[in-house]
Amino acid sequence: MNQFAKYLPLSEATFYVMLALTQPMHGYAIMQKVEAMSGGSVTLGPGTLYGVFGTLEKQALIVKVAEEERRKVYALTELGKEVLAEQVRRLEIMLGNARALQHAA
């Protein structure tokens, strides 16, 4: 069994938050980055974002690294980086299968 199975699959919102956190940043910056990275297809409200933060902190996938004024800055932990890499690997397999199916049709 995959050692990351209990964390995966990531929801779309969680995936994008973790992807944004490959560089430490605060919540508002994450909301903007996710919207830009997803081409506007994913927009995070504060409630969703802080729900994701709570879950990821409990799972030790992110950690608060600083607090500037009232803004908390988060970053991926080593475990978080590994889980994100595994999710990317899974998505690449899915995309490869979808492309193969399209070419066969």
N, CA, C and O atoms as a GROMACS GRO file, in nm:
protein
  420
    1MET      N    1   0.085  -0.120   0.000
    1MET     CA    2   0.000   0.000   0.000
    1MET      C    3   0.088   0.125   0.000
    1MET      O    4   0.191   0.131   0.068
    2ASN      N    5   0.046   0.221  -0.076
    2ASN     CA    6   0.120   0.347  -0.088
    2ASN      C    7   0.125   0.417   0.047
    2ASN      O    8   0.023   0.429   0.115
    3GLN      N    9   0.243   0.465   0.085
    3GLN     CA   10   0.259   0.531   0.215
    3GLN      C   11   0.183   0.663   0.225
    3GLN      O   12   0.162   0.715   0.335
    4PHE      N   13   0.141   0.717   0.111
    4PHE     CA   14   0.068   0.844   0.109
    4PHE      C   15  -0.082   0.825   0.090
    4PHE      O   16  -0.155   0.923   0.077
    5ALA      N   17  -0.128   0.702   0.089
    5ALA     CA   18  -0.268   0.671   0.058
    5ALA      C   19  -0.366   0.746   0.149
    5ALA      O   20  -0.473   0.785   0.104
    6LYS      N   21  -0.330   0.766   0.276
    6LYS     CA   22  -0.424   0.832   0.367
    6LYS      C   23  -0.442   0.980   0.336
    6LYS      O   24  -0.537   1.042   0.384
    7TYR      N   25  -0.352   1.038   0.256
    7TYR     CA   26  -0.362   1.180   0.221
    7TYR      C   27  -0.426   1.203   0.084
    7TYR      O   28  -0.470   1.314   0.053
    8LEU      N   29  -0.432   1.098   0.003
    8LEU     CA   30  -0.470   1.113  -0.137
    8LEU      C   31  -0.602   1.046  -0.168
    8LEU      O   32  -0.640   0.952  -0.097
    9PRO      N   33  -0.673   1.088  -0.269
    9PRO     CA   34  -0.639   1.198  -0.359
    9PRO      C   35  -0.667   1.332  -0.292
    9PRO      O   36  -0.751   1.341  -0.203
   10LEU      N   37  -0.596   1.436  -0.334
   10LEU     CA   38  -0.618   1.571  -0.286
   10LEU      C   39  -0.736   1.631  -0.362
   10LEU      O   40  -0.755   1.605  -0.481
   11SER      N   41  -0.815   1.711  -0.293
   11SER     CA   42  -0.920   1.787  -0.363
   11SER      C   43  -0.850   1.890  -0.451
   11SER      O   44  -0.733   1.920  -0.432
   12GLU      N   45  -0.924   1.944  -0.545
   12GLU     CA   46  -0.867   2.045  -0.635
   12GLU      C   47  -0.819   2.166  -0.555
   12GLU      O   48  -0.710   2.217  -0.581
   13ALA      N   49  -0.897   2.211  -0.459
   13ALA     CA   50  -0.858   2.327  -0.378
   13ALA      C   51  -0.732   2.296  -0.299
   13ALA      O   52  -0.639   2.378  -0.295
   14THR      N   53  -0.727   2.180  -0.235
   14THR     CA   54  -0.610   2.142  -0.156
   14THR      C   55  -0.486   2.129  -0.244
   14THR      O   56  -0.378   2.174  -0.206
   15PHE      N   57  -0.501   2.069  -0.361
   15PHE     CA   58  -0.390   2.056  -0.453
   15PHE      C   59  -0.332   2.193  -0.488
   15PHE      O   60  -0.211   2.213  -0.483
   16TYR      N   61  -0.419   2.286  -0.525
   16TYR     CA   62  -0.370   2.418  -0.564
   16TYR      C   63  -0.308   2.494  -0.447
   16TYR      O   64  -0.210   2.565  -0.466
   17VAL      N   65  -0.364   2.481  -0.327
   17VAL     CA   66  -0.304   2.545  -0.209
   17VAL      C   67  -0.164   2.490  -0.186
   17VAL      O   68  -0.070   2.566  -0.163
   18MET      N   69  -0.151   2.358  -0.192
   18MET     CA   70  -0.018   2.297  -0.171
   18MET      C   71   0.078   2.338  -0.282
   18MET      O   72   0.195   2.365  -0.256
   19LEU      N   73   0.030   2.344  -0.405
   19LEU     CA   74   0.114   2.386  -0.516
   19LEU      C   75   0.162   2.529  -0.496
   19LEU      O   76   0.278   2.560  -0.521
   20ALA      N   77   0.072   2.616  -0.451
   20ALA     CA   78   0.111   2.755  -0.424
   20ALA      C   79   0.215   2.762  -0.313
   20ALA      O   80   0.304   2.848  -0.316
   21LEU      N   81   0.204   2.672  -0.217
   21LEU     CA   82   0.294   2.676  -0.101
   21LEU      C   83   0.431   2.612  -0.126
   21LEU      O   84   0.505   2.587  -0.032
   22THR      N   85   0.464   2.586  -0.252
   22THR     CA   86   0.602   2.546  -0.281
   22THR      C   87   0.695   2.664  -0.249
   22THR      O   88   0.816   2.647  -0.236
   23GLN      N   89   0.635   2.783  -0.237
   23GLN     CA   90   0.705   2.901  -0.184
   23GLN      C   91   0.621   2.951  -0.067
   23GLN      O   92   0.499   2.964  -0.081
   24PRO      N   93   0.682   2.980   0.048
   24PRO     CA   94   0.603   3.027   0.163
   24PRO      C   95   0.523   3.152   0.128
   24PRO      O   96   0.575   3.244   0.064
   25MET      N   97   0.398   3.155   0.169
   25MET     CA   98   0.315   3.275   0.148
   25MET      C   99   0.196   3.276   0.243
   25MET      O  100   0.165   3.176   0.308
   26HIS      N  101   0.132   3.392   0.248
   26HIS     CA  102   0.015   3.410   0.335
   26HIS      C  103  -0.113   3.386   0.256
   26HIS      O  104  -0.111   3.374   0.134
   27GLY      N  105  -0.223   3.379   0.329
   27GLY     CA  106  -0.351   3.339   0.272
   27GLY      C  107  -0.398   3.419   0.152
   27GLY      O  108  -0.438   3.360   0.052
   28TYR      N  109  -0.394   3.552   0.161
   28TYR     CA  110  -0.445   3.632   0.050
   28TYR      C  111  -0.361   3.609  -0.076
   28TYR      O  112  -0.416   3.599  -0.186
   29ALA      N  113  -0.229   3.599  -0.060
   29ALA     CA  114  -0.141   3.573  -0.174
   29ALA      C  115  -0.172   3.436  -0.234
   29ALA      O  116  -0.168   3.419  -0.356
   30ILE      N  117  -0.202   3.339  -0.150
   30ILE     CA  118  -0.237   3.204  -0.198
   30ILE      C  119  -0.366   3.211  -0.280
   30ILE      O  120  -0.374   3.151  -0.387
   31MET      N  121  -0.465   3.283  -0.230
   31MET     CA  122  -0.592   3.296  -0.303
   31MET      C  123  -0.568   3.354  -0.442
   31MET      O  124  -0.625   3.305  -0.540
   32GLN      N  125  -0.485   3.456  -0.452
   32GLN     CA  126  -0.454   3.518  -0.581
   32GLN      C  127  -0.375   3.423  -0.671
   32GLN      O  128  -0.404   3.412  -0.790
   33LYS      N  129  -0.277   3.353  -0.615
   33LYS     CA  130  -0.193   3.263  -0.694
   33LYS      C  131  -0.275   3.146  -0.748
   33LYS      O  132  -0.259   3.108  -0.864
   34VAL      N  133  -0.362   3.090  -0.665
   34VAL     CA  134  -0.445   2.977  -0.708
   34VAL      C  135  -0.535   3.018  -0.824
   34VAL      O  136  -0.549   2.945  -0.922
   35GLU      N  137  -0.595   3.136  -0.813
   35GLU     CA  138  -0.681   3.182  -0.921
   35GLU      C  139  -0.601   3.200  -1.050
   35GLU      O  140  -0.647   3.164  -1.158
   36ALA      N  141  -0.481   3.256  -1.039
   36ALA     CA  142  -0.396   3.276  -1.157
   36ALA      C  143  -0.349   3.143  -1.215
   36ALA      O  144  -0.357   3.122  -1.336
   37MET      N  145  -0.302   3.051  -1.130
   37MET     CA  146  -0.251   2.921  -1.178
   37MET      C  147  -0.360   2.840  -1.246
   37MET      O  148  -0.334   2.769  -1.344
   38SER      N  149  -0.482   2.850  -1.195
   38SER     CA  150  -0.592   2.768  -1.248
   38SER      C  151  -0.662   2.835  -1.364
   38SER      O  152  -0.764   2.784  -1.412
   39GLY      N  153  -0.612   2.947  -1.410
   39GLY     CA  154  -0.677   3.019  -1.518
   39GLY      C  155  -0.816   3.067  -1.481
   39GLY      O  156  -0.903   3.081  -1.567
   40GLY      N  157  -0.836   3.094  -1.352
   40GLY     CA  158  -0.965   3.142  -1.304
   40GLY      C  159  -1.067   3.034  -1.276
   40GLY      O  160  -1.179   3.063  -1.234
   41SER      N  161  -1.030   2.907  -1.299
   41SER     CA  162  -1.127   2.800  -1.278
   41SER      C  163  -1.142   2.763  -1.131
   41SER      O  164  -1.240   2.699  -1.093
   42VAL      N  165  -1.046   2.801  -1.048
   42VAL     CA  166  -1.055   2.776  -0.903
   42VAL      C  167  -1.038   2.908  -0.831
   42VAL      O  168  -0.933   2.973  -0.841
   43THR      N  169  -1.140   2.948  -0.759
   43THR     CA  170  -1.131   3.067  -0.673
   43THR      C  171  -1.161   3.022  -0.531
   43THR      O  172  -1.263   2.958  -0.505
   44LEU      N  173  -1.074   3.057  -0.442
   44LEU     CA  174  -1.088   3.017  -0.302
   44LEU      C  175  -1.140   3.132  -0.219
   44LEU      O  176  -1.086   3.243  -0.224
   45GLY      N  177  -1.245   3.107  -0.144
   45GLY     CA  178  -1.291   3.204  -0.045
   45GLY      C  179  -1.215   3.181   0.084
   45GLY      O  180  -1.154   3.076   0.102
   46PRO      N  181  -1.219   3.278   0.174
   46PRO     CA  182  -1.147   3.264   0.301
   46PRO      C  183  -1.187   3.139   0.379
   46PRO      O  184  -1.102   3.073   0.438
   47GLY      N  185  -1.317   3.106   0.380
   47GLY     CA  186  -1.362   2.989   0.455
   47GLY      C  187  -1.303   2.861   0.402
   47GLY      O  188  -1.258   2.776   0.479
   48THR      N  189  -1.302   2.847   0.270
   48THR     CA  190  -1.243   2.728   0.208
   48THR      C  191  -1.093   2.723   0.237
   48THR      O  192  -1.040   2.618   0.275
   49LEU      N  193  -1.026   2.837   0.219
   49LEU     CA  194  -0.881   2.841   0.239
   49LEU      C  195  -0.844   2.803   0.382
   49LEU      O  196  -0.754   2.722   0.403
   50TYR      N  197  -0.913   2.861   0.479
   50TYR     CA  198  -0.876   2.832   0.617
   50TYR      C  199  -0.918   2.692   0.660
   50TYR      O  200  -0.857   2.634   0.750
   51GLY      N  201  -1.020   2.636   0.596
   51GLY     CA  202  -1.053   2.496   0.618
   51GLY      C  203  -0.941   2.405   0.568
   51GLY      O  204  -0.902   2.310   0.634
   52VAL      N  205  -0.891   2.437   0.448
   52VAL     CA  206  -0.778   2.361   0.391
   52VAL      C  207  -0.656   2.375   0.481
   52VAL      O  208  -0.589   2.276   0.510
   53PHE      N  209  -0.625   2.497   0.526
   53PHE     CA  210  -0.511   2.518   0.616
   53PHE      C  211  -0.524   2.431   0.741
   53PHE      O  212  -0.427   2.366   0.782
   54GLY      N  213  -0.642   2.429   0.801
   54GLY     CA  214  -0.662   2.351   0.924
   54GLY      C  215  -0.634   2.203   0.901
   54GLY      O  216  -0.566   2.139   0.981
   55THR      N  217  -0.688   2.151   0.792
   55THR     CA  218  -0.667   2.009   0.761
   55THR      C  219  -0.519   1.981   0.734
   55THR      O  220  -0.463   1.886   0.788
   56LEU      N  221  -0.456   2.064   0.652
   56LEU     CA  222  -0.316   2.041   0.617
   56LEU      C  223  -0.223   2.054   0.738
   56LEU      O  224  -0.125   1.982   0.749
   57GLU      N  225  -0.255   2.146   0.828
   57GLU     CA  226  -0.174   2.160   0.950
   57GLU      C  227  -0.189   2.036   1.038
   57GLU      O  228  -0.090   1.986   1.091
   58LYS      N  229  -0.312   1.987   1.055
   58LYS     CA  230  -0.335   1.867   1.136
   58LYS      C  231  -0.260   1.747   1.079
   58LYS      O  232  -0.210   1.664   1.154
   59GLN      N  233  -0.252   1.739   0.946
   59GLN     CA  234  -0.184   1.628   0.880
   59GLN      C  235  -0.032   1.650   0.872
   59GLN      O  236   0.040   1.564   0.820
   60ALA      N  237   0.016   1.763   0.921
   60ALA     CA  238   0.158   1.800   0.918
   60ALA      C  239   0.211   1.812   0.775
   60ALA      O  240   0.327   1.782   0.749
   61LEU      N  241   0.125   1.857   0.683
   61LEU     CA  242   0.166   1.878   0.544
   61LEU      C  243   0.209   2.022   0.520
   61LEU      O  244   0.284   2.050   0.427
   62ILE      N  245   0.161   2.114   0.606
   62ILE     CA  246   0.208   2.253   0.603
   62ILE      C  247   0.238   2.297   0.745
   62ILE      O  248   0.194   2.234   0.842
   63VAL      N  249   0.314   2.404   0.755
   63VAL     CA  250   0.347   2.460   0.886
   63VAL      C  251   0.351   2.612   0.874
   63VAL      O  252   0.390   2.667   0.770
   64LYS      N  253   0.311   2.679   0.982
   64LYS     CA  254   0.321   2.825   0.986
   64LYS      C  255   0.467   2.860   1.009
   64LYS      O  256   0.527   2.814   1.106
   65VAL      N  257   0.524   2.941   0.920
   65VAL     CA  258   0.667   2.974   0.930
   65VAL      C  259   0.692   3.116   0.977
   65VAL      O  260   0.803   3.149   1.019
   66ALA      N  261   0.589   3.200   0.971
   66ALA     CA  262   0.606   3.339   1.015
   66ALA      C  263   0.468   3.401   1.037
   66ALA      O  264   0.366   3.349   0.992
   67GLU      N  265   0.469   3.512   1.107
   67GLU     CA  266   0.347   3.591   1.121
   67GLU      C  267   0.388   3.736   1.106
   67GLU      O  268   0.460   3.791   1.189
   68GLU      N  269   0.339   3.798   0.998
   68GLU     CA  270   0.372   3.937   0.968
   68GLU      C  271   0.247   4.019   0.989
   68GLU      O  272   0.149   4.003   0.916
   69GLU      N  273   0.248   4.107   1.088
   69GLU     CA  274   0.128   4.179   1.130
   69GLU      C  275   0.023   4.074   1.161
   69GLU      O  276   0.043   3.994   1.253
   70ARG      N  277  -0.090   4.071   1.088
   70ARG     CA  278  -0.191   3.968   1.116
   70ARG      C  279  -0.185   3.856   1.013
   70ARG      O  280  -0.268   3.765   1.018
   71ARG      N  281  -0.091   3.861   0.921
   71ARG     CA  282  -0.083   3.760   0.815
   71ARG      C  283   0.008   3.645   0.856
   71ARG      O  284   0.124   3.664   0.892
   72LYS      N  285  -0.050   3.526   0.849
   72LYS     CA  286   0.027   3.405   0.880
   72LYS      C  287   0.085   3.351   0.751
   72LYS      O  288   0.014   3.335   0.651
   73VAL      N  289   0.214   3.323   0.754
   73VAL     CA  290   0.283   3.270   0.636
   73VAL      C  291   0.303   3.120   0.656
   73VAL      O  292   0.355   3.076   0.758
   74TYR      N  293   0.261   3.043   0.555
   74TYR     CA  294   0.269   2.898   0.560
   74TYR      C  295   0.366   2.846   0.456
   74TYR      O  296   0.395   2.912   0.356
   75ALA      N  297   0.416   2.726   0.480
   75ALA     CA  298   0.503   2.657   0.383
   75ALA      C  299   0.476   2.508   0.392
   75ALA      O  300   0.428   2.458   0.494
   76LEU      N  301   0.509   2.437   0.285
   76LEU     CA  302   0.499   2.291   0.286
   76LEU      C  303   0.606   2.232   0.377
   76LEU      O  304   0.718   2.283   0.384
   77THR      N  305   0.572   2.125   0.446
   77THR     CA  306   0.671   2.047   0.519
   77THR      C  307   0.734   1.948   0.420
   77THR      O  308   0.689   1.939   0.306
   78GLU      N  309   0.836   1.876   0.463
   78GLU     CA  310   0.895   1.773   0.375
   78GLU      C  311   0.789   1.670   0.337
   78GLU      O  312   0.782   1.627   0.222
   79LEU      N  313   0.707   1.629   0.436
   79LEU     CA  314   0.599   1.535   0.407
   79LEU      C  315   0.503   1.595   0.306
   79LEU      O  316   0.458   1.526   0.214
   80GLY      N  317   0.470   1.722   0.321
   80GLY     CA  318   0.382   1.790   0.227
   80GLY      C  319   0.438   1.789   0.086
   80GLY      O  320   0.363   1.768  -0.010
   81LYS      N  321   0.568   1.810   0.072
   81LYS     CA  322   0.632   1.807  -0.060
   81LYS      C  323   0.622   1.668  -0.121
   81LYS      O  324   0.599   1.654  -0.241
   82GLU      N  325   0.638   1.566  -0.038
   82GLU     CA  326   0.630   1.428  -0.088
   82GLU      C  327   0.488   1.393  -0.131
   82GLU      O  328   0.467   1.330  -0.234
   83VAL      N  329   0.390   1.434  -0.052
   83VAL     CA  330   0.249   1.408  -0.085
   83VAL      C  331   0.212   1.481  -0.214
   83VAL      O  332   0.145   1.425  -0.300
   84LEU      N  333   0.255   1.605  -0.227
   84LEU     CA  334   0.227   1.681  -0.350
   84LEU      C  335   0.290   1.612  -0.471
   84LEU      O  336   0.227   1.601  -0.576
   85ALA      N  337   0.413   1.568  -0.457
   85ALA     CA  338   0.481   1.498  -0.568
   85ALA      C  339   0.406   1.371  -0.606
   85ALA      O  340   0.394   1.339  -0.724
   86GLU      N  341   0.355   1.299  -0.508
   86GLU     CA  342   0.279   1.177  -0.537
   86GLU      C  343   0.148   1.210  -0.607
   86GLU      O  344   0.106   1.138  -0.698
   87GLN      N  345   0.081   1.318  -0.566
   87GLN     CA  346  -0.041   1.359  -0.633
   87GLN      C  347  -0.011   1.396  -0.779
   87GLN      O  348  -0.088   1.361  -0.868
   88VAL      N  349   0.098   1.467  -0.803
   88VAL     CA  350   0.137   1.503  -0.940
   88VAL      C  351   0.162   1.376  -1.021
   88VAL      O  352   0.120   1.368  -1.137
   89ARG      N  353   0.230   1.279  -0.963
   89ARG     CA  354   0.256   1.152  -1.033
   89ARG      C  355   0.125   1.085  -1.072
   89ARG      O  356   0.110   1.035  -1.184
   90ARG      N  357   0.030   1.083  -0.979
   90ARG     CA  358  -0.100   1.022  -1.006
   90ARG      C  359  -0.174   1.096  -1.118
   90ARG      O  360  -0.235   1.033  -1.204
   91LEU      N  361  -0.168   1.229  -1.115
   91LEU     CA  362  -0.234   1.308  -1.219
   91LEU      C  363  -0.170   1.285  -1.356
   91LEU      O  364  -0.238   1.281  -1.458
   92GLU      N  365  -0.037   1.270  -1.357
   92GLU     CA  366   0.031   1.243  -1.484
   92GLU      C  367  -0.014   1.109  -1.543
   92GLU      O  368  -0.030   1.097  -1.664
   93ILE      N  369  -0.033   1.009  -1.459
   93ILE     CA  370  -0.083   0.879  -1.505
   93ILE      C  371  -0.224   0.895  -1.562
   93ILE      O  372  -0.255   0.843  -1.669
   94MET      N  373  -0.309   0.968  -1.491
   94MET     CA  374  -0.446   0.990  -1.537
   94MET      C  375  -0.446   1.063  -1.672
   94MET      O  376  -0.520   1.025  -1.764
   95LEU      N  377  -0.365   1.166  -1.682
   95LEU     CA  378  -0.358   1.243  -1.806
   95LEU      C  379  -0.305   1.157  -1.921
   95LEU      O  380  -0.355   1.164  -2.032
   96GLY      N  381  -0.204   1.077  -1.893
   96GLY     CA  382  -0.150   0.987  -1.995
   96GLY      C  383  -0.256   0.889  -2.045
   96GLY      O  384  -0.266   0.864  -2.165
   97ASN      N  385  -0.334   0.833  -1.953
   97ASN     CA  386  -0.441   0.742  -1.991
   97ASN      C  387  -0.548   0.812  -2.073
   97ASN      O  388  -0.598   0.755  -2.170
   98ALA      N  389  -0.584   0.932  -2.035
   98ALA     CA  390  -0.686   1.008  -2.109
   98ALA      C  391  -0.639   1.039  -2.250
   98ALA      O  392  -0.715   1.028  -2.345
   99ARG      N  393  -0.512   1.078  -2.262
   99ARG     CA  394  -0.458   1.111  -2.394
   99ARG      C  395  -0.451   0.986  -2.482
   99ARG      O  396  -0.482   0.991  -2.601
  100ALA      N  397  -0.412   0.874  -2.423
  100ALA     CA  398  -0.404   0.749  -2.500
  100ALA      C  399  -0.543   0.709  -2.550
  100ALA      O  400  -0.557   0.664  -2.663
  101LEU      N  401  -0.643   0.726  -2.468
  101LEU     CA  402  -0.780   0.695  -2.505
  101LEU      C  403  -0.829   0.786  -2.618
  101LEU      O  404  -0.897   0.741  -2.710
  102GLN      N  405  -0.795   0.914  -2.608
  102GLN     CA  406  -0.836   1.008  -2.712
  102GLN      C  407  -0.770   0.973  -2.846
  102GLN      O  408  -0.835   0.981  -2.951
  103HIS      N  409  -0.644   0.934  -2.842
  103HIS     CA  410  -0.573   0.900  -2.967
  103HIS      C  411  -0.625   0.771  -3.027
  103HIS      O  412  -0.620   0.751  -3.149
  104ALA      N  413  -0.676   0.683  -2.941
  104ALA     CA  414  -0.728   0.554  -2.989
  104ALA      C  415  -0.867   0.572  -3.054
  104ALA      O  416  -0.908   0.491  -3.138
  105ALA      N  417  -0.936   0.677  -3.015
  105ALA     CA  418  -1.074   0.697  -3.065
  105ALA      C  419  -1.078   0.747  -3.208
  105ALA      O  420  -1.187   0.768  -3.263
   0.00000   0.00000   0.00000
